[in-house]
Amino acid sequence: MNPFENADSTYKVLMNGEGQYSLWPAFIEVPAGWSIVHEQDSRQACLDYIELHWNNMEPNQLITK
């Protein structure tokens, strides 16, 4: 089974320097350039976190301030 789609696994939410989020299996090492913004939790809780916090899909460098 794809570890990114297992509803019974635990996940983390990562964010990169461009403000993009990623659902990440808890047992896989966090890749360079990404930081944990939501600690280990259920898949649904992590998806809910992403939905609540990721309001603009554009990378930070494209967002006019």
PAVO-416514 format. One line per 3 residues: number of its first residue (from 1); for each residue x negated, y, z negated of N, C-alpha, C. Coordinates in Angstrom, 3 decimals. Last residue first. Layout:
BEGIN
NUM	X Y Z X Y Z X Y Z | ...
This chain:
BEGIN
65	-2.767 41.245 2.021 -2.498 41.647 0.637 -1.944 43.040 0.582 | -2.043 38.639 4.186 -2.367 40.057 4.015 -1.942 40.491 2.630 | -3.461 35.525 4.532 -2.408 36.270 3.847 -2.860 37.712 3.681
62	-5.602 34.162 5.469 -4.656 34.683 6.458 -3.543 35.523 5.840 | -7.006 33.237 3.289 -7.681 34.187 4.173 -6.753 34.780 5.231 | -5.277 31.324 2.118 -5.459 32.643 1.497 -6.069 33.660 2.449
59	-3.266 29.653 4.591 -4.483 29.753 3.787 -4.651 31.181 3.270 | 0.307 29.389 4.254 -0.860 29.943 4.937 -2.077 29.926 4.018 | 2.461 28.626 2.757 1.635 27.566 3.320 0.389 28.087 4.032
56	3.538 29.831 -0.229 3.112 30.275 1.093 2.122 29.262 1.640 | 4.116 28.637 -2.650 5.144 29.457 -2.015 4.799 29.899 -0.605 | 3.635 26.327 -4.740 3.091 26.602 -3.402 4.152 27.320 -2.583
53	5.046 25.878 -7.171 3.908 26.799 -7.132 3.395 27.160 -5.739 | 7.181 24.072 -6.804 7.374 25.275 -7.612 6.279 26.321 -7.380 | 6.029 22.007 -5.316 7.171 22.755 -4.773 7.380 24.078 -5.509
50	4.092 21.105 -7.151 3.689 21.683 -5.865 4.817 22.532 -5.290 | 5.779 20.112 -9.177 4.815 21.182 -9.470 4.406 21.889 -8.177 | 7.082 18.058 -7.797 7.863 19.185 -8.326 6.953 20.376 -8.619
47	4.919 16.358 -7.376 5.599 16.958 -6.226 6.435 18.162 -6.657 | 4.419 15.673 -10.056 3.404 16.395 -9.278 4.021 17.055 -8.050 | 6.759 14.309 -10.678 6.403 15.509 -11.447 5.363 16.336 -10.701
44	6.556 12.160 -8.861 7.633 13.145 -8.726 7.321 14.423 -9.487 | 4.318 10.764 -9.856 4.315 11.297 -8.487 5.356 12.404 -8.349 | 3.422 11.717 -13.224 4.137 10.889 -12.249 4.089 11.555 -10.871
41	0.029 12.806 -13.908 1.469 12.796 -14.164 2.118 11.864 -13.149 | -2.929 14.525 -14.724 -2.301 13.250 -14.401 -0.848 13.203 -14.852 | -2.656 18.141 -14.381 -3.263 16.883 -14.811 -2.382 15.683 -14.481
38	-2.992 20.508 -12.005 -1.958 19.819 -12.793 -2.509 18.434 -13.101 | -5.246 21.347 -10.788 -4.377 22.400 -11.325 -3.202 21.821 -12.122 | -8.523 20.565 -10.065 -7.287 20.038 -10.649 -6.494 21.204 -11.237
35	-9.937 21.661 -6.969 -9.853 21.732 -8.429 -8.522 21.157 -8.885 | -12.204 21.115 -4.255 -10.854 21.045 -4.811 -10.929 21.065 -6.331 | -14.802 20.953 -3.451 -14.012 22.068 -2.947 -12.584 22.099 -3.463
32	-15.088 17.422 -3.309 -15.739 18.731 -3.427 -14.848 19.803 -2.816 | -12.317 15.431 -4.568 -13.327 15.807 -3.573 -13.897 17.208 -3.824 | -11.980 13.448 -7.409 -11.590 14.726 -6.804 -12.684 15.144 -5.822
29	-11.660 9.928 -7.092 -12.460 11.092 -7.472 -12.005 12.339 -6.715 | -8.658 8.264 -7.862 -9.629 8.628 -6.823 -10.340 9.911 -7.247 | -6.695 7.894 -9.739 -7.868 7.028 -9.825 -8.940 7.350 -8.779
26	-4.589 9.610 -9.118 -5.397 9.890 -10.305 -6.683 9.073 -10.351 | -4.082 10.790 -5.819 -4.041 9.657 -6.746 -5.034 9.864 -7.896 | -2.779 14.005 -5.304 -3.985 13.185 -5.280 -3.869 12.034 -6.271
23	-1.402 16.455 -3.330 -1.037 15.381 -4.246 -2.168 14.364 -4.166 | -2.653 19.712 -2.962 -2.690 18.327 -2.527 -2.242 17.417 -3.661 | -2.433 23.108 -1.715 -2.248 22.079 -2.731 -2.314 20.693 -2.116
20	-4.366 25.993 -0.996 -3.584 24.864 -0.501 -3.566 23.764 -1.562 | -6.016 28.114 -1.522 -4.701 28.103 -2.157 -3.795 26.994 -1.668 | -8.530 27.962 -0.611 -7.586 28.655 0.260 -6.173 28.657 -0.315
17	-9.882 26.347 -2.368 -10.147 27.778 -2.397 -9.229 28.599 -1.523 | -7.344 23.904 -3.324 -8.639 24.321 -2.790 -8.759 25.843 -2.831 | -5.954 21.910 -5.884 -5.855 23.117 -5.072 -7.258 23.465 -4.591
14	-4.100 18.960 -6.852 -5.335 19.679 -6.590 -5.037 20.944 -5.806 | -2.457 17.094 -9.211 -2.281 18.099 -8.167 -3.588 18.868 -8.074 | -2.527 13.536 -9.610 -2.914 14.876 -10.041 -2.552 15.818 -8.905
11	-0.640 10.568 -10.492 -1.286 11.495 -9.569 -1.748 12.736 -10.307 | 0.080 7.096 -10.858 -0.040 8.442 -11.411 -0.910 9.276 -10.485 | 2.491 4.942 -9.161 1.152 5.359 -9.581 1.199 6.724 -10.248
8	4.956 4.427 -8.102 4.688 3.937 -9.454 3.317 4.337 -9.984 | 5.016 5.279 -5.488 5.854 6.001 -6.459 5.562 5.598 -7.900 | 2.495 5.640 -3.334 2.970 4.701 -4.337 3.718 5.450 -5.443
5	1.220 7.143 -1.419 2.671 6.990 -1.308 3.267 6.049 -2.347 | -1.464 7.088 -1.584 -0.854 8.413 -1.594 0.675 8.346 -1.574 | -2.290 4.469 -1.246 -2.303 5.028 -2.607 -1.673 6.417 -2.711
2	-0.434 2.258 0.681 -1.138 3.537 0.736 -1.112 4.176 -0.655 | -0.846 -1.183 0.000 0.000 0.000 0.000 -0.893 1.248 0.000
